[in-house]
């Protein structure tokens, strides 16, 4: 499982296909304290989804869903209800 996750983190190539018809229906959630996320993939996702809304957690690292659960779910609910 760890090998599979590492492969995704460092080798997955994003394409525009899943996002092309939904430029404003995308929310990118990120945290500058997430040291596991690949910086090149972060940049590529932003490039491929220029109309995406973005939210950056100030803390939480790679586990924002667990460490910042209330904030995380509020962000998701706000996004879904405003779309």
Secondary structure, 3 states (H helix, E strand, C coil): CHHHHHHHHHHCCCCCCCCCCCCCCCEEEEECCCCCCCHHHHHHHHHHCCCCEEEEECCCHHHHHHHCHHHHHHHHHHHHHHC
